[in-house]
Amino acid sequence: MLFAGIDIGSLTAEAVVLSDGQILGSEIISVLPHPLDSAKEVLGRLCSRHGIKPEDICYTVSTGYGREKLQAEGLAQENISEISCHGLGAWTLCPEARTVIDIGGQDAKVIKIGAAGELENFVMNDKCAAGTGHFLEVMSRTLGVSLEELGPLSLGSRKPVEMSNRCTIYVETEVIHYLQRGVSKKDVAAGINRAMAERVLALARRVNPEREVMLTGGVAKNVAVKNELERMLNVKVVHAPVDPQIIGAFGAALFARRKAGAG
């Protein structure tokens, strides 16, 4: 039997299909203006790529910003919060993980999970762009590099700059100022990634993270942010055996399998 999870975020949409409890396929797209269109597109691409008929999917769970609309329109049988989905997805991939840090495009969450993958506590930042993927997008654009280059670029830094402001707009001004002074892009990139980690650190301290931590979401692919968080929190960041950006959709698919009584 096939089960699907669809995660509609602020910047990207992800879909995962499970077969016999294993990931049969996954897909990531940039979101379209309407959540329903995003869901149809991302699941349609996944089905087409793997030769799946949508009607062959037994149960679908939606999560993310557009989750209620997907259920209301019949694209999902149920919707579950992205906090629970990221928690279950991370725990299933790495049972020793007890803390999940999910950094998305417009928010960041720190989630504590129990020994059976159940949600114990969480904190969330959705009031400010600082500490989110959007912050890194703005900074990489200002720096003149791609988002994918921002992490590796900063690894060559010997003297990371300090960002004195918390607001994204003011940090952008600081980046421009450093570049005008002739500071190397490596050192500016390192300062940007360190500032990002510091914002997440403040959030994580509110739930007293355990030593085994898993990063999920698109920012988990930034090696410099990961390294900074390991150092600041004095924890081991566990490597996800799948693309960290699909873990929310993976968790939603696991819930779909449970709801259908298959696991």
N, C-alpha and C positions, 0 to 999 in steps of 0.2 A: 504493500500500500504506500501511497505517496502523501506527504504532508508538507504544507508550505507555510513560510513565515515571510511577511512583507513589512519592512521598516521604512516609513516615510519620514525623512528628516527635513531639516530646514534647507540643506544644500544638496543632499544626495538621497537617493532611494535605493534600497537593497532588497533582494529576494533570495530566499534559500528554499530548496526542495530536498526533503529527506526521503530516503528509501531504505527500509530495514534499519532505521535509526542512524544511518550514515548520510553524509552530505552527497547528494547526487549531482547537484549543480548550484551555482550562485551567480548573481548578476548585480552590478552597481551602475547606476546612471545618475546624471545631474537631474534634479527635480524639474518637473514641468509646472506651469502656473497653477494647476489644480491637482490635489492629491489623488483623485480618482484616475486622472490621466497618467500620473506617475506610476501608480500601482499597475495599471493595465500594461503600460510600456515595459516596466522592469520585469514583470512576470511573463509577459509575452515574449520578450527576448530570451529569457531563461528557457522557457518551454520550447521555443524554436531551435535554440542551440542544442538542446538535448533530446529532441524528438518526442517531447511530452505533449499530450493533449490536456488543456486546462481541466476538462471534465474528468480526467483520470485522478486529479488531486482530491483526496477524500475529505480533508479538513484544512482550513486556512485560518491562521491567527494574524491579525494586523497589530502593529505597534508604531510608536512615533507620533509626530504631530497630527497626522491625518487619520489616525487609527479608527476613530468613531465613524467617520464618513465612509470608510471602506466597509465597515460592518453594516451600516445603514443602507448602503447601496447593494449589498449582497455579494461583495467581492471577498468578504471574510465572514466566517461563522461567529467569530468572537474577536474582541480587542483586549489587549493586556498592556499595561504601562511598559515603557522602554526600560525603566529601572529594574523591574522584575525580569524582563527578557534578557538584558545584559547580564544580570546576576546569574540566571540559570545557564545561559550560554557559556559564560566564563567558567563557572564551576564544573560544567560537564566536560569542557576541554581540559581543565586543570583542577581536579578536586581539592588540591592543597591550597588553592587560592582562597583567601577570605576577604580580600578587599579588591574592588573593581573601580578603576578610575576611567570613566567614559568622558572623553572630550570631543564634543560634536561641533558643528558649525556655529551654533548660536548659544550653546549652554555647556556646562560641565557638571558632572555628577560624581560623587564618591559614594560607593555602595558597600556596605558590610553584609556579608552572606554567612550563613551558618554551615554546619557540617553536611547538611543534606541539600545545600544550594538554596535554602530559603532566605528571604529578605529579612535582615535584622535591623538595619538602620541605613539612612542615606542623608546626604546633604546635597544641595543643588545651587548652582549659580546660573540664573537666567535673566538677570537684571542688567548685565553689563557685558559688552563684547570682550573686555579684557579676560584672558583665561579661556578663550574659546578658539575654535578653528578660524573664525572670522578675523581675529586679531592677527594670526599668522599670515592669513591671506593678504591683509592690508599691508603688513610689514614687508612681506616678500615682494609685493608689487612696488612698494616705495624703494626697496633696495635694488630692484631691477633684476631679480632672479625668480625662477619658478618656485612654487611651494615645495616641490619635491627636492629642490637643491638646497633649501634653507638649512636643513639638518646637517647633511654632509659638509656643507661649506663651513659651518661654524666649528667643526672638529679640528680644523687647522689653526684655530685661533690661539694666540699666546697671551693676549691681554684683552679679555672681553670688556666691552664698555658697560657702564652702569646706566640703567634707565631709571630716572628719578621720579617719573610720573606713573600713575596707574591707568589713567584714561587713554584709550586707544588713539584718540586724536592728538593728544599731547605727546605720546610716545612717537607717533609718526613724525611730528615736528622735530623731536630729538634725533631721530634717525637721519633726517635731512640735514640737520645741523652737523652731526658727526661726519657725514659724507662730504659736506662742504669744507670741513676742516682737513680732509684728506685721510681720515681714519679708514683702515682697510675694511673691505666688505666682510672678511672673515671675522674680525673683531666685533663689528656691528651685528652680524648674524648671531654670534655667540651671545651677545648682550640681549638680543631679542628672545632667543630660546630660553635663556636664564630667567628673563622677566616673565615669560610664559609659565615656566615651572614654579616660580615664586607665587604666582597667583593661584595655581592649583594646590600648592603646598598649604596655603592659608585655608583653603577649603578642606583639604584632607585632614588637617590637624583637628578639625571639629568632630571627627568620628574615630580618632585614635587608630590609624590603619595598622593592620597586622603585617608581619614581615614578608608574607607572600602576596604580591600585588600583581594584578593583571591590568594592562592598559587596553582599552577598547576605543573604537572610533577612529576617524581618519588621522588625528594627531598622534596616535600610537605609532604611526609609521615614521615619525620624526625621531631619529636616533639621538639627537642632541637633547631634546626635551626628556626622553626616556632616561638618558644618562644623568641629567641634572636631578630628576625626581628620585632616582636611586640614591644619589649622593645626599640630597637634602633630607629625605625621609629615612635614610639608613635602612632601606629595604631591598629585597631582591625583586626586580620586575620580571615576572614570568613571561616567556615568549609564547604567544598564541600560535598553535600549529596551523591556523587558518588565517586568512586576511582579517586583521582586527576590525575592519570596517563592516564586516558582515555578521559580527557576533550578536548584535541585537536581533537581526532577522533569523539567525540560527536559533536563538533562544525562543523566538516566537514560533518557529517550526517545531521545536521540542514541546512547547505547550500544546500545539495543535495535535501532536501525536498523543500526548497525555489525555487531552480532552476527548479524543476519539477512542480512548481506552486501549491504545496499542502500546503504551509504555509509561 
